[in-house]
Amino acid sequence: MRQVIVAALLGLAVSGCVTTETVQFRPSAQQQALIRDGQAALVSRLKNSIVIIRPAARQFKVGGRPVFVVGISNLTNGPLEFRVANVEVSQLVNGQAASLKVITYEQLVSEEHDRQVFAAIGTGLVAASNAAAASNAGYYRSNSTVYTPHGAYHVSAAGYSPTAAAIARGEANAQNEAMIEATVQRGQANLAALERGVIKDNTLLPGEWYGGQLHIQPLVGDNGSTQVTYEIVVNVGPDRHEIQIVQGAGA
């Protein structure tokens, strides 16, 4: 009975763990907090540009990278420069500002290449295992007992079936080809998604909109039990859009 009670308490503890967080924006002057399709968003308008920002997902995984979708508009009659390196992110930790790193497109592509290398190694190991199993599929061994008037005799027989081996090799080759093709296609799809979605350096022409995903390193000391405050500064030409964010289980 005691074991049942302990197991139940553990189950309640696990079910009560916070695994996701939401964000809210704290608008300042020349900013407006919005709700877009059920998600928090913010519009920041300065002399030369407009910045719109919202979370890329309805909830962020605790301890994961916050990802935001940022849209930028050029309000001037000339070009405006946006550089990812000029985006500043800082988190308030024990009353002090701690810098957070922005993960650039190039770094995300490098991470994806590394992931593909590990995936290829894993696929190769599975393929080698399939090939080894297929190469031994033609061999067989059987044991039987023969009863005669003079007693029982144990008979062992072994042999090799080329047909069974050929069938096994064909199935293994087909499985390996499909597995390798799926690994390659998954990697190509991930790279294409990064190319389409991640924000990069860009010169905005007059009246032009540009945007994409902004990936940020995981928050410092983020355990899901308290709300965390941090700031994203998006510099567009001479404009400095300072965006205050609160993230947590009850944000």
Sequence and secondary structure as in RCSB ss.txt:
>XXXX:A:sequence
MRQVIVAALLGLAVSGCVTTETVQFRPSAQQQALIRDGQAALVSRLKNSIVIIRPAARQFKVGGRPVFVVGISNL
TNGPLEFRVANVEVSQLVNGQAASLKVITYEQLVSEEHDRQVFAAIGTGLVAASNAAAASNAGYYRSNSTVYTPH
GAYHVSAAGYSPTAAAIARGEANAQNEAMIEATVQRGQANLAALERGVIKDNTLLPGEWYGGQLHIQPLVGDNGS
TQVTYEIVVNVGPDRHEIQIVQGAGA
>XXXX:A:secstr
 HHHHHHHHHHHHHHT   EEEEEEE  TTEEEEEETTEEEEEEE SSEEEEEEESSSSEETTS  EEEEEEEE 
SSS EEE GGG EEEEEETTEEEEE EE HHHHHHHHHHHHHHHHHHHHHHHHHHHHHHHTTTEEEEEEEEEETT
EEEEEEEEEE HHHHHHHHHHHHHHHHHHHHHHHHHHHHHHHHHHHHB   EEE TT EEEEEEEE   TT  SS
S EEEEEEEEETTEEEEEEEEEETT 
